Amino acid sequence: MLPTPGCLAADGWVTPTGDAVISIGKWESPEAQAASVATAEAAGVDFAYDEREVRPRMILRLVSPPAATRAG
């Protein structure tokens, strides 16, 4: 995802026991995220369920709080 236009950051972590993986991506906009996913899928990246997964994926979209609440 990182080399696609609009992707600002991408990183991943795994738990010490190797039983969970967390991936984080940051895009300029929801449209840039959708374009990155489409580009990766066109390049052959398979985002489908993997038989190694032991529970359903949790995909969360996070947004920054309004500026008024960040001023603190």
mmCIF file of the N, C-alpha and C atoms, coordinates in Angstrom:
data_MODEL
# 
_entry.id   MODEL 
# 
loop_
_atom_site.group_PDB 
_atom_site.id 
_atom_site.type_symbol 
_atom_site.label_atom_id 
_atom_site.label_alt_id 
_atom_site.label_comp_id 
_atom_site.label_asym_id 
_atom_site.label_entity_id 
_atom_site.label_seq_id 
_atom_site.pdbx_PDB_ins_code 
_atom_site.Cartn_x 
_atom_site.Cartn_y 
_atom_site.Cartn_z 
_atom_site.occupancy 
_atom_site.B_iso_or_equiv 
_atom_site.pdbx_formal_charge 
_atom_site.auth_seq_id 
_atom_site.auth_comp_id 
_atom_site.auth_asym_id 
_atom_site.auth_atom_id 
_atom_site.pdbx_PDB_model_num 
ATOM 1   N N  . MET A 1 1  ? 0.803   -1.189  0.000  1.00 0.00 ? 1  MET A N  1 
ATOM 2   C CA . MET A 1 1  ? 0.000   0.000   0.000  1.00 0.00 ? 1  MET A CA 1 
ATOM 3   C C  . MET A 1 1  ? 0.857   1.269   0.000  1.00 0.00 ? 1  MET A C  1 
ATOM 4   N N  . LEU A 1 2  ? 1.958   1.231   0.712  1.00 0.00 ? 2  LEU A N  1 
ATOM 5   C CA . LEU A 1 2  ? 2.759   2.437   0.900  1.00 0.00 ? 2  LEU A CA 1 
ATOM 6   C C  . LEU A 1 2  ? 3.155   3.142   -0.392 1.00 0.00 ? 2  LEU A C  1 
ATOM 7   N N  . PRO A 1 3  ? 3.525   2.424   -1.451 1.00 0.00 ? 3  PRO A N  1 
ATOM 8   C CA . PRO A 1 3  ? 3.922   3.156   -2.657 1.00 0.00 ? 3  PRO A CA 1 
ATOM 9   C C  . PRO A 1 3  ? 2.754   3.721   -3.470 1.00 0.00 ? 3  PRO A C  1 
ATOM 10  N N  . THR A 1 4  ? 1.516   3.465   -3.069 1.00 0.00 ? 4  THR A N  1 
ATOM 11  C CA . THR A 1 4  ? 0.394   3.973   -3.845 1.00 0.00 ? 4  THR A CA 1 
ATOM 12  C C  . THR A 1 4  ? 0.139   5.441   -3.507 1.00 0.00 ? 4  THR A C  1 
ATOM 13  N N  . PRO A 1 5  ? -0.305  6.222   -4.498 1.00 0.00 ? 5  PRO A N  1 
ATOM 14  C CA . PRO A 1 5  ? -0.574  7.647   -4.251 1.00 0.00 ? 5  PRO A CA 1 
ATOM 15  C C  . PRO A 1 5  ? -1.605  7.838   -3.140 1.00 0.00 ? 5  PRO A C  1 
ATOM 16  N N  . GLY A 1 6  ? -1.343  8.779   -2.259 1.00 0.00 ? 6  GLY A N  1 
ATOM 17  C CA . GLY A 1 6  ? -2.268  9.086   -1.181 1.00 0.00 ? 6  GLY A CA 1 
ATOM 18  C C  . GLY A 1 6  ? -2.044  8.305   0.091  1.00 0.00 ? 6  GLY A C  1 
ATOM 19  N N  . CYS A 1 7  ? -1.208  7.265   0.047  1.00 0.00 ? 7  CYS A N  1 
ATOM 20  C CA . CYS A 1 7  ? -0.899  6.505   1.261  1.00 0.00 ? 7  CYS A CA 1 
ATOM 21  C C  . CYS A 1 7  ? 0.249   7.212   1.980  1.00 0.00 ? 7  CYS A C  1 
ATOM 22  N N  . LEU A 1 8  ? -0.022  7.688   3.181  1.00 0.00 ? 8  LEU A N  1 
ATOM 23  C CA . LEU A 1 8  ? 0.961   8.456   3.936  1.00 0.00 ? 8  LEU A CA 1 
ATOM 24  C C  . LEU A 1 8  ? 1.853   7.591   4.811  1.00 0.00 ? 8  LEU A C  1 
ATOM 25  N N  . ALA A 1 9  ? 1.326   6.466   5.292  1.00 0.00 ? 9  ALA A N  1 
ATOM 26  C CA . ALA A 1 9  ? 2.100   5.596   6.180  1.00 0.00 ? 9  ALA A CA 1 
ATOM 27  C C  . ALA A 1 9  ? 1.468   4.212   6.210  1.00 0.00 ? 9  ALA A C  1 
ATOM 28  N N  . ALA A 1 10 ? 2.294   3.211   6.449  1.00 0.00 ? 10 ALA A N  1 
ATOM 29  C CA . ALA A 1 10 ? 1.822   1.839   6.611  1.00 0.00 ? 10 ALA A CA 1 
ATOM 30  C C  . ALA A 1 10 ? 2.794   1.128   7.532  1.00 0.00 ? 10 ALA A C  1 
ATOM 31  N N  . ASP A 1 11 ? 2.249   0.354   8.457  1.00 0.00 ? 11 ASP A N  1 
ATOM 32  C CA . ASP A 1 11 ? 3.093   -0.355  9.408  1.00 0.00 ? 11 ASP A CA 1 
ATOM 33  C C  . ASP A 1 11 ? 2.350   -1.594  9.880  1.00 0.00 ? 11 ASP A C  1 
ATOM 34  N N  . GLY A 1 12 ? 3.072   -2.522  10.472 1.00 0.00 ? 12 GLY A N  1 
ATOM 35  C CA . GLY A 1 12 ? 2.451   -3.736  10.965 1.00 0.00 ? 12 GLY A CA 1 
ATOM 36  C C  . GLY A 1 12 ? 3.179   -4.264  12.181 1.00 0.00 ? 12 GLY A C  1 
ATOM 37  N N  . TRP A 1 13 ? 2.427   -4.933  13.040 1.00 0.00 ? 13 TRP A N  1 
ATOM 38  C CA . TRP A 1 13 ? 2.979   -5.535  14.245 1.00 0.00 ? 13 TRP A CA 1 
ATOM 39  C C  . TRP A 1 13 ? 2.414   -6.935  14.403 1.00 0.00 ? 13 TRP A C  1 
ATOM 40  N N  . VAL A 1 14 ? 3.120   -7.767  15.137 1.00 0.00 ? 14 VAL A N  1 
ATOM 41  C CA . VAL A 1 14 ? 2.639   -9.096  15.486 1.00 0.00 ? 14 VAL A CA 1 
ATOM 42  C C  . VAL A 1 14 ? 2.856   -9.274  16.990 1.00 0.00 ? 14 VAL A C  1 
ATOM 43  N N  . THR A 1 15 ? 1.928   -9.991  17.639 1.00 0.00 ? 15 THR A N  1 
ATOM 44  C CA . THR A 1 15 ? 2.083   -10.236 19.069 1.00 0.00 ? 15 THR A CA 1 
ATOM 45  C C  . THR A 1 15 ? 3.289   -11.139 19.302 1.00 0.00 ? 15 THR A C  1 
ATOM 46  N N  . PRO A 1 16 ? 3.869   -11.117 20.499 1.00 0.00 ? 16 PRO A N  1 
ATOM 47  C CA . PRO A 1 16 ? 5.033   -11.958 20.775 1.00 0.00 ? 16 PRO A CA 1 
ATOM 48  C C  . PRO A 1 16 ? 4.771   -13.444 20.527 1.00 0.00 ? 16 PRO A C  1 
ATOM 49  N N  . THR A 1 17 ? 3.538   -13.883 20.727 1.00 0.00 ? 17 THR A N  1 
ATOM 50  C CA . THR A 1 17 ? 3.213   -15.291 20.505 1.00 0.00 ? 17 THR A CA 1 
ATOM 51  C C  . THR A 1 17 ? 2.866   -15.587 19.045 1.00 0.00 ? 17 THR A C  1 
ATOM 52  N N  . GLY A 1 18 ? 2.764   -14.537 18.232 1.00 0.00 ? 18 GLY A N  1 
ATOM 53  C CA . GLY A 1 18 ? 2.476   -14.725 16.812 1.00 0.00 ? 18 GLY A CA 1 
ATOM 54  C C  . GLY A 1 18 ? 1.029   -15.046 16.514 1.00 0.00 ? 18 GLY A C  1 
ATOM 55  N N  . ASP A 1 19 ? 0.134   -14.830 17.492 1.00 0.00 ? 19 ASP A N  1 
ATOM 56  C CA . ASP A 1 19 ? -1.261  -15.196 17.265 1.00 0.00 ? 19 ASP A CA 1 
ATOM 57  C C  . ASP A 1 19 ? -2.137  -14.040 16.784 1.00 0.00 ? 19 ASP A C  1 
ATOM 58  N N  . ALA A 1 20 ? -1.569  -12.864 16.638 1.00 0.00 ? 20 ALA A N  1 
ATOM 59  C CA . ALA A 1 20 ? -2.345  -11.733 16.129 1.00 0.00 ? 20 ALA A CA 1 
ATOM 60  C C  . ALA A 1 20 ? -1.425  -10.785 15.366 1.00 0.00 ? 20 ALA A C  1 
ATOM 61  N N  . VAL A 1 21 ? -1.965  -10.220 14.310 1.00 0.00 ? 21 VAL A N  1 
ATOM 62  C CA . VAL A 1 21 ? -1.252  -9.241  13.500 1.00 0.00 ? 21 VAL A CA 1 
ATOM 63  C C  . VAL A 1 21 ? -2.098  -7.982  13.441 1.00 0.00 ? 21 VAL A C  1 
ATOM 64  N N  . ILE A 1 22 ? -1.465  -6.848  13.616 1.00 0.00 ? 22 ILE A N  1 
ATOM 65  C CA . ILE A 1 22 ? -2.160  -5.564  13.508 1.00 0.00 ? 22 ILE A CA 1 
ATOM 66  C C  . ILE A 1 22 ? -1.460  -4.749  12.437 1.00 0.00 ? 22 ILE A C  1 
ATOM 67  N N  . SER A 1 23 ? -2.237  -4.286  11.488 1.00 0.00 ? 23 SER A N  1 
ATOM 68  C CA . SER A 1 23 ? -1.715  -3.447  10.409 1.00 0.00 ? 23 SER A CA 1 
ATOM 69  C C  . SER A 1 23 ? -2.361  -2.076  10.519 1.00 0.00 ? 23 SER A C  1 
ATOM 70  N N  . ILE A 1 24 ? -1.565  -1.049  10.313 1.00 0.00 ? 24 ILE A N  1 
ATOM 71  C CA . ILE A 1 24 ? -2.061  0.320   10.367 1.00 0.00 ? 24 ILE A CA 1 
ATOM 72  C C  . ILE A 1 24 ? -1.671  1.018   9.066  1.00 0.00 ? 24 ILE A C  1 
ATOM 73  N N  . GLY A 1 25 ? -2.628  1.704   8.483  1.00 0.00 ? 25 GLY A N  1 
ATOM 74  C CA . GLY A 1 25 ? -2.354  2.506   7.297  1.00 0.00 ? 25 GLY A CA 1 
ATOM 75  C C  . GLY A 1 25 ? -2.943  3.884   7.481  1.00 0.00 ? 25 GLY A C  1 
ATOM 76  N N  . LYS A 1 26 ? -2.310  4.874   6.878  1.00 0.00 ? 26 LYS A N  1 
ATOM 77  C CA . LYS A 1 26 ? -2.797  6.246   6.965  1.00 0.00 ? 26 LYS A CA 1 
ATOM 78  C C  . LYS A 1 26 ? -2.837  6.817   5.555  1.00 0.00 ? 26 LYS A C  1 
ATOM 79  N N  . TRP A 1 27 ? -4.020  7.318   5.163  1.00 0.00 ? 27 TRP A N  1 
ATOM 80  C CA . TRP A 1 27 ? -4.207  7.872   3.825  1.00 0.00 ? 27 TRP A CA 1 
ATOM 81  C C  . TRP A 1 27 ? -4.633  9.326   3.906  1.00 0.00 ? 27 TRP A C  1 
ATOM 82  N N  . GLU A 1 28 ? -4.449  10.027  2.797  1.00 0.00 ? 28 GLU A N  1 
ATOM 83  C CA . GLU A 1 28 ? -4.862  11.429  2.714  1.00 0.00 ? 28 GLU A CA 1 
ATOM 84  C C  . GLU A 1 28 ? -6.377  11.574  2.809  1.00 0.00 ? 28 GLU A C  1 
ATOM 85  N N  . SER A 1 29 ? -7.116  10.568  2.345  1.00 0.00 ? 29 SER A N  1 
ATOM 86  C CA . SER A 1 29 ? -8.580  10.645  2.317  1.00 0.00 ? 29 SER A CA 1 
ATOM 87  C C  . SER A 1 29 ? -9.153  9.241   2.149  1.00 0.00 ? 29 SER A C  1 
ATOM 88  N N  . PRO A 1 30 ? -10.448 9.070   2.413  1.00 0.00 ? 30 PRO A N  1 
ATOM 89  C CA . PRO A 1 30 ? -11.081 7.770   2.155  1.00 0.00 ? 30 PRO A CA 1 
ATOM 90  C C  . PRO A 1 30 ? -10.970 7.369   0.680  1.00 0.00 ? 30 PRO A C  1 
ATOM 91  N N  . GLU A 1 31 ? -11.012 8.357   -0.203 1.00 0.00 ? 31 GLU A N  1 
ATOM 92  C CA . GLU A 1 31 ? -10.880 8.057   -1.636 1.00 0.00 ? 31 GLU A CA 1 
ATOM 93  C C  . GLU A 1 31 ? -9.483  7.532   -1.963 1.00 0.00 ? 31 GLU A C  1 
ATOM 94  N N  . ALA A 1 32 ? -8.454  8.093   -1.321 1.00 0.00 ? 32 ALA A N  1 
ATOM 95  C CA . ALA A 1 32 ? -7.084  7.610   -1.533 1.00 0.00 ? 32 ALA A CA 1 
ATOM 96  C C  . ALA A 1 32 ? -6.936  6.185   -1.010 1.00 0.00 ? 32 ALA A C  1 
ATOM 97  N N  . GLN A 1 33 ? -7.590  5.876   0.111  1.00 0.00 ? 33 GLN A N  1 
ATOM 98  C CA . GLN A 1 33 ? -7.551  4.513   0.646  1.00 0.00 ? 33 GLN A CA 1 
ATOM 99  C C  . GLN A 1 33 ? -8.188  3.550   -0.346 1.00 0.00 ? 33 GLN A C  1 
ATOM 100 N N  . ALA A 1 34 ? -9.355  3.891   -0.848 1.00 0.00 ? 34 ALA A N  1 
ATOM 101 C CA . ALA A 1 34 ? -10.042 3.024   -1.809 1.00 0.00 ? 34 ALA A CA 1 
ATOM 102 C C  . ALA A 1 34 ? -9.193  2.819   -3.058 1.00 0.00 ? 34 ALA A C  1 
ATOM 103 N N  . ALA A 1 35 ? -8.527  3.868   -3.521 1.00 0.00 ? 35 ALA A N  1 
ATOM 104 C CA . ALA A 1 35 ? -7.664  3.755   -4.701 1.00 0.00 ? 35 ALA A CA 1 
ATOM 105 C C  . ALA A 1 35 ? -6.470  2.849   -4.411 1.00 0.00 ? 35 ALA A C  1 
ATOM 106 N N  . SER A 1 36 ? -5.895  2.936   -3.213 1.00 0.00 ? 36 SER A N  1 
ATOM 107 C CA . SER A 1 36 ? -4.764  2.074   -2.840 1.00 0.00 ? 36 SER A CA 1 
ATOM 108 C C  . SER A 1 36 ? -5.175  0.613   -2.827 1.00 0.00 ? 36 SER A C  1 
ATOM 109 N N  . VAL A 1 37 ? -6.336  0.335   -2.249 1.00 0.00 ? 37 VAL A N  1 
ATOM 110 C CA . VAL A 1 37 ? -6.821  -1.048  -2.206 1.00 0.00 ? 37 VAL A CA 1 
ATOM 111 C C  . VAL A 1 37 ? -7.050  -1.566  -3.623 1.00 0.00 ? 37 VAL A C  1 
ATOM 112 N N  . ALA A 1 38 ? -7.667  -0.752  -4.464 1.00 0.00 ? 38 ALA A N  1 
ATOM 113 C CA . ALA A 1 38 ? -7.911  -1.166  -5.848 1.00 0.00 ? 38 ALA A CA 1 
ATOM 114 C C  . ALA A 1 38 ? -6.603  -1.428  -6.586 1.00 0.00 ? 38 ALA A C  1 
ATOM 115 N N  . THR A 1 39 ? -5.607  -0.591  -6.372 1.00 0.00 ? 39 THR A N  1 
ATOM 116 C CA . THR A 1 39 ? -4.302  -0.774  -7.013 1.00 0.00 ? 39 THR A CA 1 
ATOM 117 C C  . THR A 1 39 ? -3.643  -2.066  -6.539 1.00 0.00 ? 39 THR A C  1 
ATOM 118 N N  . ALA A 1 40 ? -3.697  -2.313  -5.234 1.00 0.00 ? 40 ALA A N  1 
ATOM 119 C CA . ALA A 1 40 ? -3.101  -3.537  -4.686 1.00 0.00 ? 40 ALA A CA 1 
ATOM 120 C C  . ALA A 1 40 ? -3.820  -4.779  -5.204 1.00 0.00 ? 40 ALA A C  1 
ATOM 121 N N  . GLU A 1 41 ? -5.154  -4.736  -5.251 1.00 0.00 ? 41 GLU A N  1 
ATOM 122 C CA . GLU A 1 41 ? -5.906  -5.881  -5.772 1.00 0.00 ? 41 GLU A CA 1 
ATOM 123 C C  . GLU A 1 41 ? -5.577  -6.128  -7.240 1.00 0.00 ? 41 GLU A C  1 
ATOM 124 N N  . ALA A 1 42 ? -5.435  -5.057  -8.029 1.00 0.00 ? 42 ALA A N  1 
ATOM 125 C CA . ALA A 1 42 ? -5.086  -5.202  -9.443 1.00 0.00 ? 42 ALA A CA 1 
ATOM 126 C C  . ALA A 1 42 ? -3.695  -5.807  -9.621 1.00 0.00 ? 42 ALA A C  1 
ATOM 127 N N  . ALA A 1 43 ? -2.823  -5.597  -8.622 1.00 0.00 ? 43 ALA A N  1 
ATOM 128 C CA . ALA A 1 43 ? -1.469  -6.147  -8.664 1.00 0.00 ? 43 ALA A CA 1 
ATOM 129 C C  . ALA A 1 43 ? -1.416  -7.577  -8.135 1.00 0.00 ? 43 ALA A C  1 
ATOM 130 N N  . GLY A 1 44 ? -2.581  -8.116  -7.714 1.00 0.00 ? 44 GLY A N  1 
ATOM 131 C CA . GLY A 1 44 ? -2.617  -9.503  -7.265 1.00 0.00 ? 44 GLY A CA 1 
ATOM 132 C C  . GLY A 1 44 ? -2.649  -9.712  -5.768 1.00 0.00 ? 44 GLY A C  1 
ATOM 133 N N  . VAL A 1 45 ? -2.718  -8.637  -4.972 1.00 0.00 ? 45 VAL A N  1 
ATOM 134 C CA . VAL A 1 45 ? -2.816  -8.799  -3.528 1.00 0.00 ? 45 VAL A CA 1 
ATOM 135 C C  . VAL A 1 45 ? -4.212  -9.317  -3.210 1.00 0.00 ? 45 VAL A C  1 
ATOM 136 N N  . ASP A 1 46 ? -4.275  -10.403 -2.449 1.00 0.00 ? 46 ASP A N  1 
ATOM 137 C CA . ASP A 1 46 ? -5.550  -11.028 -2.104 1.00 0.00 ? 46 ASP A CA 1 
ATOM 138 C C  . ASP A 1 46 ? -5.930  -10.620 -0.685 1.00 0.00 ? 46 ASP A C  1 
ATOM 139 N N  . PHE A 1 47 ? -6.985  -9.846  -0.561 1.00 0.00 ? 47 PHE A N  1 
ATOM 140 C CA . PHE A 1 47 ? -7.442  -9.397  0.750  1.00 0.00 ? 47 PHE A CA 1 
ATOM 141 C C  . PHE A 1 47 ? -8.509  -10.316 1.330  1.00 0.00 ? 47 PHE A C  1 
ATOM 142 N N  . ALA A 1 48 ? -8.788  -11.418 0.671  1.00 0.00 ? 48 ALA A N  1 
ATOM 143 C CA . ALA A 1 48 ? -9.837  -12.338 1.122  1.00 0.00 ? 48 ALA A CA 1 
ATOM 144 C C  . ALA A 1 48 ? -9.419  -13.041 2.417  1.00 0.00 ? 48 ALA A C  1 
ATOM 145 N N  . TYR A 1 49 ? -10.389 -13.642 3.048  1.00 0.00 ? 49 TYR A N  1 
ATOM 146 C CA . TYR A 1 49 ? -10.153 -14.414 4.277  1.00 0.00 ? 49 TYR A CA 1 
ATOM 147 C C  . TYR A 1 49 ? -9.070  -15.458 4.046  1.00 0.00 ? 49 TYR A C  1 
ATOM 148 N N  . ASP A 1 50 ? -8.215  -15.630 4.988  1.00 0.00 ? 50 ASP A N  1 
ATOM 149 C CA . ASP A 1 50 ? -7.119  -16.594 4.922  1.00 0.00 ? 50 ASP A CA 1 
ATOM 150 C C  . ASP A 1 50 ? -7.431  -17.738 5.892  1.00 0.00 ? 50 ASP A C  1 
ATOM 151 N N  . GLU A 1 51 ? -7.281  -18.967 5.445  1.00 0.00 ? 51 GLU A N  1 
ATOM 152 C CA . GLU A 1 51 ? -7.613  -20.120 6.289  1.00 0.00 ? 51 GLU A CA 1 
ATOM 153 C C  . GLU A 1 51 ? -6.790  -20.183 7.570  1.00 0.00 ? 51 GLU A C  1 
ATOM 154 N N  . ARG A 1 52 ? -5.705  -19.443 7.642  1.00 0.00 ? 52 ARG A N  1 
ATOM 155 C CA . ARG A 1 52 ? -4.908  -19.408 8.874  1.00 0.00 ? 52 ARG A CA 1 
ATOM 156 C C  . ARG A 1 52 ? -5.534  -18.519 9.939  1.00 0.00 ? 52 ARG A C  1 
ATOM 157 N N  . GLU A 1 53 ? -6.495  -17.713 9.559  1.00 0.00 ? 53 GLU A N  1 
ATOM 158 C CA . GLU A 1 53 ? -7.140  -16.833 10.526 1.00 0.00 ? 53 GLU A CA 1 
ATOM 159 C C  . GLU A 1 53 ? -8.031  -17.654 11.458 1.00 0.00 ? 53 GLU A C  1 
ATOM 160 N N  . VAL A 1 54 ? -7.974  -17.313 12.732 1.00 0.00 ? 54 VAL A N  1 
ATOM 161 C CA . VAL A 1 54 ? -8.741  -18.075 13.714 1.00 0.00 ? 54 VAL A CA 1 
ATOM 162 C C  . VAL A 1 54 ? -9.996  -17.341 14.180 1.00 0.00 ? 54 VAL A C  1 
ATOM 163 N N  . ARG A 1 55 ? -10.142 -16.105 13.794 1.00 0.00 ? 55 ARG A N  1 
ATOM 164 C CA . ARG A 1 55 ? -11.354 -15.349 14.108 1.00 0.00 ? 55 ARG A CA 1 
ATOM 165 C C  . ARG A 1 55 ? -11.563 -14.292 13.022 1.00 0.00 ? 55 ARG A C  1 
ATOM 166 N N  . PRO A 1 56 ? -12.764 -13.780 12.920 1.00 0.00 ? 56 PRO A N  1 
ATOM 167 C CA . PRO A 1 56 ? -13.031 -12.776 11.880 1.00 0.00 ? 56 PRO A CA 1 
ATOM 168 C C  . PRO A 1 56 ? -12.146 -11.545 12.038 1.00 0.00 ? 56 PRO A C  1 
ATOM 169 N N  . ARG A 1 57 ? -11.814 -10.941 10.923 1.00 0.00 ? 57 ARG A N  1 
ATOM 170 C CA . ARG A 1 57 ? -11.022 -9.710  10.954 1.00 0.00 ? 57 ARG A CA 1 
ATOM 171 C C  . ARG A 1 57 ? -11.847 -8.578  11.543 1.00 0.00 ? 57 ARG A C  1 
ATOM 172 N N  . MET A 1 58 ? -11.155 -7.687  12.209 1.00 0.00 ? 58 MET A N  1 
ATOM 173 C CA . MET A 1 58 ? -11.778 -6.463  12.691 1.00 0.00 ? 58 MET A CA 1 
ATOM 174 C C  . MET A 1 58 ? -11.116 -5.321  11.934 1.00 0.00 ? 58 MET A C  1 
ATOM 175 N N  . ILE A 1 59 ? -11.892 -4.636  11.125 1.00 0.00 ? 59 ILE A N  1 
ATOM 176 C CA . ILE A 1 59 ? -11.371 -3.507  10.366 1.00 0.00 ? 59 ILE A CA 1 
ATOM 177 C C  . ILE A 1 59 ? -12.068 -2.261  10.883 1.00 0.00 ? 59 ILE A C  1 
ATOM 178 N N  . LEU A 1 60 ? -11.288 -1.344  11.403 1.00 0.00 ? 60 LEU A N  1 
ATOM 179 C CA . LEU A 1 60 ? -11.812 -0.125  11.991 1.00 0.00 ? 60 LEU A CA 1 
ATOM 180 C C  . LEU A 1 60 ? -11.261 1.077   11.246 1.00 0.00 ? 60 LEU A C  1 
ATOM 181 N N  . ARG A 1 61 ? -12.104 2.037   10.982 1.00 0.00 ? 61 ARG A N  1 
ATOM 182 C CA . ARG A 1 61 ? -11.663 3.293   10.369 1.00 0.00 ? 61 ARG A CA 1 
ATOM 183 C C  . ARG A 1 61 ? -11.574 4.323   11.478 1.00 0.00 ? 61 ARG A C  1 
ATOM 184 N N  . LEU A 1 62 ? -10.396 4.858   11.701 1.00 0.00 ? 62 LEU A N  1 
ATOM 185 C CA . LEU A 1 62 ? -10.162 5.834   12.748 1.00 0.00 ? 62 LEU A CA 1 
ATOM 186 C C  . LEU A 1 62 ? -10.031 7.224   12.149 1.00 0.00 ? 62 LEU A C  1 
ATOM 187 N N  . VAL A 1 63 ? -10.533 8.218   12.833 1.00 0.00 ? 63 VAL A N  1 
ATOM 188 C CA . VAL A 1 63 ? -10.424 9.599   12.376 1.00 0.00 ? 63 VAL A CA 1 
ATOM 189 C C  . VAL A 1 63 ? -9.908  10.455  13.521 1.00 0.00 ? 63 VAL A C  1 
ATOM 190 N N  . SER A 1 64 ? -9.284  11.558  13.190 1.00 0.00 ? 64 SER A N  1 
ATOM 191 C CA . SER A 1 64 ? -8.782  12.490  14.204 1.00 0.00 ? 64 SER A CA 1 
ATOM 192 C C  . SER A 1 64 ? -9.964  13.179  14.881 1.00 0.00 ? 64 SER A C  1 
ATOM 193 N N  . PRO A 1 65 ? -9.837  13.470  16.164 1.00 0.00 ? 65 PRO A N  1 
ATOM 194 C CA . PRO A 1 65 ? -10.913 14.211  16.828 1.00 0.00 ? 65 PRO A CA 1 
ATOM 195 C C  . PRO A 1 65 ? -10.957 15.641  16.298 1.00 0.00 ? 65 PRO A C  1 
ATOM 196 N N  . PRO A 1 66 ? -12.088 16.321  16.466 1.00 0.00 ? 66 PRO A N  1 
ATOM 197 C CA . PRO A 1 66 ? -12.166 17.725  16.039 1.00 0.00 ? 66 PRO A CA 1 
ATOM 198 C C  . PRO A 1 66 ? -11.093 18.557  16.721 1.00 0.00 ? 66 PRO A C  1 
ATOM 199 N N  . ALA A 1 67 ? -10.630 19.591  16.062 1.00 0.00 ? 67 ALA A N  1 
ATOM 200 C CA . ALA A 1 67 ? -9.546  20.431  16.589 1.00 0.00 ? 67 ALA A CA 1 
ATOM 201 C C  . ALA A 1 67 ? -9.868  20.977  17.976 1.00 0.00 ? 67 ALA A C  1 
ATOM 202 N N  . ALA A 1 68 ? -11.115 21.294  18.258 1.00 0.00 ? 68 ALA A N  1 
ATOM 203 C CA . ALA A 1 68 ? -11.489 21.848  19.555 1.00 0.00 ? 68 ALA A CA 1 
ATOM 204 C C  . ALA A 1 68 ? -11.189 20.890  20.694 1.00 0.00 ? 68 ALA A C  1 
ATOM 205 N N  . THR A 1 69 ? -11.342 19.586  20.467 1.00 0.00 ? 69 THR A N  1 
ATOM 206 C CA . THR A 1 69 ? -11.077 18.620  21.539 1.00 0.00 ? 69 THR A CA 1 
ATOM 207 C C  . THR A 1 69 ? -9.602  18.302  21.665 1.00 0.00 ? 69 THR A C  1 
ATOM 208 N N  . ARG A 1 70 ? -8.804  18.586  20.609 1.00 0.00 ? 70 ARG A N  1 
ATOM 209 C CA . ARG A 1 70 ? -7.366  18.330  20.683 1.00 0.00 ? 70 ARG A CA 1 
ATOM 210 C C  . ARG A 1 70 ? -6.626  19.475  21.366 1.00 0.00 ? 70 ARG A C  1 
ATOM 211 N N  . ALA A 1 71 ? -7.216  20.652  21.396 1.00 0.00 ? 71 ALA A N  1 
ATOM 212 C CA . ALA A 1 71 ? -6.528  21.825  21.947 1.00 0.00 ? 71 ALA A CA 1 
ATOM 213 C C  . ALA A 1 71 ? -6.195  21.642  23.423 1.00 0.00 ? 71 ALA A C  1 
ATOM 214 N N  . GLY A 1 72 ? -7.034  20.845  24.109 1.00 0.00 ? 72 GLY A N  1 
ATOM 215 C CA . GLY A 1 72 ? -6.824  20.412  25.460 1.00 0.00 ? 72 GLY A CA 1 
ATOM 216 C C  . GLY A 1 72 ? -6.549  21.426  26.461 1.00 0.00 ? 72 GLY A C  1 
# 
